[in-house]
Amino acid sequence: MYRILIADDEGIMLEALKSIITSNFGNVCELAFAKTGRAVVELAESFRPDIAFMDIQMPGINGIQAIKEIRKFHISTKFIIITAYDKFDYAKEAINLGVIEYLTKPVKKNVVVAVLEHAMKQISEERQKRSDNLRIQE
């Protein structure tokens, strides 16, 4: 099971990502949604997402600042930025924060699926490594 948090202030984007994820990954994903930067940080504390889709421009704090705050308490979340802004400064800061992908809107369904598959593979490998390490310690 993968916990996926989607943060975007546009309802149509939230619905589009929800539709893509549920139609391609079905029951292996638990989804949560936020429409503001502050709401996404608060939700991430309790939901503890494995993967987070983040818009940059949201009411309140922006997506970059939200990522910084979430990283303080949940370092392993895989962040994927989906934004209408292709400004170099945002992309540079996102890379420095370890964002695994920076996508500009409009985003194609097959790209979302491919990026999610990549993130899920990384998470599965990390989980397997932790599991192997626990067995070694026993």
Beta strands, then each sheet from edge to edge (+ up, - down):
strand 1: 2-7
strand 2: 29-34
strand 3: 51-54
strand 4: 78-83
strand 5: 101-104
sheet 1: 2+ 1+ 3+ 4+ 5+
end
